[in-house]
């Protein structure tokens, strides 16, 4: 950050969400007591927006491997600029994986390694992280392990507020990421994770899906094939020229990180995209569907409901969490989903009148952001699917007494390099600092304490939620998670075993703007 900017921010005394609350006359504690439903500020689009439920729901294409020899699959992907029609009749320049948003989906099998050769033809360095992957550190996409574009000058490389990271492994033009995928089957997603610039890079389009399957899950009889739909939900805003609006201090994303002051708590858009289409509609059979839902938004939270034309809510039967199948189904009427969380949900349209609609709405939205997408129930159908009462029997059941250590981390606003930041344990991220060192195989309990909303993500391991502010977990905390939504003022306990691989990993807030403004920490497994 440059001195001129730091001085300006000091003079304004901006404190992000808490500063804004103070400015409106609320004390921080009063504001937290009100539990604001949104952390962040909304950008308004400058182009006319289409009516809802007109654009068909796209399904991201599945990438074909370039080779499948030796028990492993190899893929190749090019990161490049592309002009894509998101709003009907409007061309939007994006940064993409292979020319599409979302990027192509990778379908893989548990325990069968996948190597993806990424080629960077974008104008800036990138980093690929497979969110939820149990991945050796060298392929986990540490934020300074940059993949440089061909012509990038080292001297111009921004390294996080002047920090130097001697452990960074930097490559040029291409890089192989290898994923063993020795893990429970689930929906993962890959996205950019570059130091200081993750939020604007994801916003511009660098996100895609990666599904892991296994024989046991295939044998359950869940809805499959056309009746299994991935749903990547993300909000965006559009500028007058059709490009994506984003309040970056440096729109080239080359040197100066950060966003303008009103957006320090997070960037929200006024257009809700599902699989890259605005408020889409899907023509469905009157049958069960398996919805693999991902919130790929930078900062927007949702509380999803499925509402019929005559106003009643359909059950959302949760069968899986971030890290795979639950032990048994959990039925919701309203499903909260924070940035980076995934929910595996069965919805049954068999009782819905043919020709009518089921709208998926966000109870936390208002105006246009209340709608997400719709299903039009187009035809009667036979349905051989089922929802077994037992879904899996391999969930870890770590006990408090297994834990060799209990740690506490605060996730709070604060000062960073003379400006506004978001801090873990009072500190902004520094790749050169060791924050947490854990012995391989150790079980620990972590207590995570929040000021505003912070969806906290651990790399490498899944965890279970033990408690929320001293009370039992919520129904949607079931199963194995890799991202937990801390609500304003809340203290959440999680438990995990740090197994898999040794090396340098991360934990961080997945409000992507918070992440870029310091809210990450190093997790060293030895
Ligand atoms: Cu956060």
Boltz pocket constraint, residues with backbone or C-beta under 6 A from the ligand:
constraints:
  - pocket:
      binder: B
      contacts: [[A, 411], [A, 422], [A, 453], [A, 454], [A, 455], [A, 509], [A, 510], [A, 511], [A, 514], [A, 515], [A, 519]]
      max_distance: 6.0
